[in-house]
Amino acid sequence: MTPDVLKSKIETLAPGTQAFVMDMTGTLDHYQAVVVSSAFTGIPMIKQHRMVMAIVQTEVDSGEVHALTIKTFTPEQYAKFSE
């Protein structure tokens, strides 16, 4: 799976979701994803991560995605984080 394909899958979470995906090892199976979505508003971080993992669970189960580090933000949190 390429970073662009993984990005596209994650962005199906909710309208307006943005994902920034990086291949961490060059092997196309270890990734870091920063996900920004208004769907995370008022939801604890662990549940936010579970929402993202649910989208890619098939790829994780098959081994196509071996490792995925996730950082989640609401748009407001991300605006402060990226200042």
C-alpha positions as CSV (number, residue, x, y, z in Angstrom):
1,M,0.0,0.0,0.0
2,T,1.4,3.4,-0.9
3,P,1.2,6.4,1.4
4,D,-1.3,8.0,-1.0
5,V,-3.6,5.0,-0.9
6,L,-3.5,4.9,2.9
7,K,-4.1,8.7,3.0
8,S,-7.2,8.3,0.7
9,K,-8.6,5.5,2.9
10,I,-8.1,7.5,6.1
11,E,-9.7,10.6,4.6
12,T,-13.0,8.6,4.2
13,L,-13.4,9.0,8.0
14,A,-15.6,12.1,7.6
15,P,-16.1,15.0,5.1
16,G,-13.2,17.5,5.5
17,T,-10.8,15.0,7.1
18,Q,-7.2,15.6,6.2
19,A,-4.5,12.9,6.5
20,F,-0.8,13.4,6.2
21,V,0.9,10.0,5.8
22,M,4.6,9.2,5.8
23,D,6.3,5.9,5.0
24,M,8.7,5.5,7.9
25,T,11.0,2.8,6.6
26,G,10.7,2.7,2.8
27,T,9.1,-0.7,2.9
28,L,5.5,0.5,2.3
29,D,4.2,-1.2,5.5
30,H,5.4,1.1,8.4
31,Y,3.6,4.4,8.5
32,Q,3.0,7.5,10.5
33,A,-0.3,9.3,10.0
34,V,-1.4,12.7,11.2
35,V,-5.2,12.9,10.9
36,V,-7.1,16.2,11.3
37,S,-10.9,15.9,11.5
38,S,-13.8,17.7,13.0
39,A,-15.2,14.2,13.7
40,F,-12.8,14.1,16.6
41,T,-14.4,17.0,18.5
42,G,-15.3,16.0,22.0
43,I,-14.1,12.4,21.6
44,P,-11.2,11.0,23.8
45,M,-7.9,10.4,22.0
46,I,-8.1,6.6,22.3
47,K,-11.5,6.6,20.6
48,Q,-10.1,8.9,17.9
49,H,-7.3,6.4,17.2
50,R,-9.8,3.5,17.2
51,M,-11.9,5.4,14.6
52,V,-8.8,5.6,12.3
53,M,-7.8,2.0,12.9
54,A,-11.2,0.8,12.0
55,I,-10.8,2.2,8.5
56,V,-7.5,0.3,7.9
57,Q,-8.1,-2.8,10.1
58,T,-8.4,-5.1,7.0
59,E,-4.9,-4.0,5.8
60,V,-3.5,-4.4,9.3
61,D,-5.0,-7.9,9.7
62,S,-3.6,-8.9,6.3
63,G,-0.1,-7.6,7.1
64,E,-0.2,-5.1,4.3
65,V,0.1,-2.4,7.0
66,H,2.5,-3.7,9.6
67,A,2.7,-0.6,11.8
68,L,0.8,2.6,12.0
69,T,1.6,5.5,14.4
70,I,-1.4,7.8,14.6
71,K,-1.6,11.4,15.8
72,T,-5.1,12.9,15.8
73,F,-6.2,16.5,16.0
74,T,-9.4,18.5,15.6
75,P,-8.9,21.4,13.2
76,E,-8.6,23.8,16.1
77,Q,-6.0,21.7,17.9
78,Y,-4.0,21.3,14.6
79,A,-4.1,25.1,14.0
80,K,-2.5,25.6,17.4
81,F,-0.1,22.7,17.0
82,S,1.2,24.0,13.6
83,E,1.7,27.6,14.8
